[in-house]
Amino acid sequence: MTGTPTHCPYCALQCGMTLDAAGAGAVRVTPRDDVPANRGGLCQKGWTAAEVLTVPDRLTTPLMRSGREAPLEPCTWDEALDRVAAEAARLRALHGPDAVAVFGGGGLTNEKAYQLGKFARLALGTSQIDYNGRFCMSSAAAASARAFGMDRGLPGPVTDLAASGAVLLAGGNPAETMPPFMRHLAEMRDGGGALIVVDPRRTATARQADLHLQPVPGTDVALANGLLHLALAEGLADEDYIAARTTGFEAVRTVVNAYWPDRVERITGVPVPALREAVRLLARAGRAHVLTARGAEQHARGTDMVGAFINLALALGLPGREGSGYGCLTGQGNGQGGREHGQKADQLPGYRKIDDPAARAHVAAVWGVDPADLPGPGRSAYELLSALGTGGGPKALLLFGSNPVVSAPRAARVEERLGALDLLVVADFVPSETARRADVVLPSAQWAEESGTMTNLEGRVLRRRRAVPPPAGVRTDLEIMGALAERLKAPGEWSTDPETVFGELRRASAGGVADYAGISYARVEAEGGVFWPCPSPDHPGTPRPYLDGFATPDGRARFVPVEHHGPAEDVDEDHPVYLTTGRVLAQYQSGAQTRRVQALAEAAPGPFVEMHPDLAERLGIEDGADVRVESRRGAVTVRARLTDAIRSDTVFVPFHWAGEGRANLLTNPALDPVSRMPEFKVCAVRVGVSPF
């Protein structure tokens, strides 16, 4: 193997790397310095990414169990695929097309995400499809679409941040989740810019900030409204911009009048002087960015929380100005592209709405079917998982690129529902906790074993190139979908060639919000990536989409008034402590990949509960003790880690592990009414020495 330029399989920064043969079947990773996102840098996960290709428990043959209590045993591909197709057909005949559901992932390539949505709606005829990206960026997507008419991660290339005068980052910890991103913020600070971090914990990112605002979990709307109140009171709002480029401001002004500084301090716990400093740093920066991440988004009011920060950015005149704006730090590797092309329950390719007659007609024409044959909207991710095996819910689930037994909220309920299915099919490359519960396991190719495209957090479409062949007996997800579509006698074309599928995606997305029509593999290779929207081959792409107007009917951004309501589940006498969850540096998502890499497992070997020494003293807990953390939904036992970097009314548990330390046994599935995002980031718990 000669060097193959490609991109990291983990986060949405999509750092560039080159893969080379290192002998004895091993692959060596070298960072690329021609990719602006990382410019020669990688984190520990990126440096060790190739080790996942050769983990000892790699799946290389289909597995099937003869009955619910029988073990998984090797079988042939024909046996596995025939059973899946036959069971799907049987259940559809008995219960209708929605008896079979599909669940995807934000790490799938654009081609696989597109084909999976098409497979669900044509081969199965089901409306029951959603994906784990619903658990990540959906609130930011909903708020951005509401304000700007379009959802696209950052407002410009990530390199714009280095020239910014100030960045406010709410609920993000890129120093641990995407470390190479920090070099852009460091360059900004070296040039005199200021970093403001909003987080209940003094994270590795907050420790590098010029100002750290440490609010009570679930109070971000009050915080952002309070910042906007101060901007107006101190004459820092850009009134000319508001008049020329926005609508709806007076309704927001009326709402934020009630968020005077002392009240906001009482709600959030953030001192008034810190609030004033934050507003002044942003308003006087010249160029500035307001960014949100999961900490501000994974709430039952996450759309409103993001909307409040967007209102602040609009009042300061940031969106639609070069080098400034609002943006979302997308999490999963293809979290941006994965939500654009049909995996979501309510969307068709190109970010089209599935209940829009014109959108249905366009996509149906590309697929060669009658628009009336396309199903309507289905259930969102948690609603879908929670309905599995119920009277009116799906009886079978086909799952690609996700591990909901670990990653979904109220995980015990999800595990119970998976067990109630007539058929669970999982396509994966390792035996994840969800795959181990499947009736049929289909071994799939990994990131370095197949080609395709990814869309990073900038909205830049990138090439992922095949560097090594998959092990004998392994198939790509496109091959799996094609074989099942053939058995189900699905209409349309079902190519297994990624470039051919991308060509169809281009036609299906043409004219949509996320228009890829002018993007080709050749252009991506020649230009180092192409920004969407790109409606034609001679279009240059759109690195900064709002400079000439927003994607709304009148070209103006929309202010939307939002009120503080607090978390869906507040603390009380029985559960007096807030729990928040998140990631650590050496692990990724559900840990199915990173827990199998020795260096990463040694760096972060297991779960823990982070708590303030004052809280630990009140509860009689010593550092390193086994601690029971219990919510209304479940309990975990983890080691105590004492630190003054967290609020004394809050504990933190990372969510990468299964077993007794599974954080999502505790989390609250209360859903945002707009985005259908569960409230991962705050719930009420009680904490004590294990056992109580």
C-alpha angles and dihedrals in degrees: 000000000000119000113298116200111219143130137270117271095225132064131015094260084080095203115210118248140165122226121211135174111263099184133266090049094301124134124218121215121215121179118238120229094197094074111087094209095067106007095202098327130118134175124231091268091054094047090053097038095110092059090074088065091069105032112149095243096050110149111240104158134044115261129206137174121216094215140005094268095037121101124253109263133184117267138165124274091246091053092050097044094043090053094048093049094044094048092046091051092047094050093045091052091050101040108014132259094298089065087087120060134190128211121191139181143241090233095064117108119253089256094053094043090051094046092047092056090047091047093053094049101038108025095037101020089219130146089198103101130120137137144223092260085079083074093053123036104004097107092050089046092052094046093047093049090049094050104032104019090242140063117220122148109238124018091233143349113323088242089070088075092068090063094045121114094214139004124197110199115191118196099348133121105184092160085076104022100044108003098179087062088068093069089070091053091045090053089050091053092046087057092053099269124137129233117210116190125194111199137128087229130059091236127182086268094048090052088062094048127107088218129021119196109196108194132179107267112267097024100101095115091057090047095050092043089050092052090051091048089055092046090056095042092051095045093246098128118106099239094178092054091046091053096044104039111024145055133205098037098132092060090052092046089055092051097046092049085080094056099080115170100257091050091049091050090053092050099041105026090230112133117244094238090057090050091052093047092051093053093047093049091052098042096047097044098091091215116037142161134209111202131182132194138175095302090065096034109044095079138106084247095036095129090055092046091055090041091057091055090046089053089054091050092049093049089054090050097242110131115082094022119111111256094014140072149092120301144170124227097227111214116202122062094257097017089132100046092035091064096046106062112050113293093110119089093240102037144083126196117299092036090287121159112246093220093055109104093211091050092049091049093050096049093041089055091053090049094044097238138113112270088230088064093063114094122235130241118317137197122302119246103275093035088052094048092045092052096052113124094003124127095267098025136091118290095202135038130198109198128194126181101351141097106200094167085076104020105044123088119254085021096186090062091049091049090050092050092050088054090054094060124107088219134015117184121186127187109199143132097230131036097260121186089264094046091054088062095050128112090214126024119195115198109227136192123262132232097273093045098061140039131237144112134280129195112219130209090277093059089252115145110223136186121247107196130203109247103171134018117255117254117275110279095028123115133194120249089248089056091048092051092046093052092049092045089054092051091048090049091235119184121243135035121311107190119182092202110100095213092052091049090049089053089056091046088055091056093044093050095045111124093010127117090260096047113182096165095116096045120098134170089250092054093046091052095044096046101035090244137340127236119227140257090066108152100179141022091253093050113106095220125247116268092165107031104185104049094105098033142314126276093255126111092259096033092243127120116241126234110211120196114231132181132210113252103161126228121328088241115036128191120271140168094287096042105027102163132073118234122206126179137204148130139299129218101256099043135063132209112308090354094238089134105026097045086063095057110090098215092049093045090052092048093050107016100168150345126292141175116241114210140164117259090237091058091045091052092051090051097042094243123150127205110274095018121137106257131192115218113191132185130175088271105046148319139251133196114217140152119272118242112190119209138150088221091092132063115265091236094053139066128196128213122180115227105217100102137077128211124043092346096055103137094197091066083078106039125108118244093203104142134224106243092227108033097026087227114159120234099253095151103063139025137140120265141166120226131202147142108293117283103028 
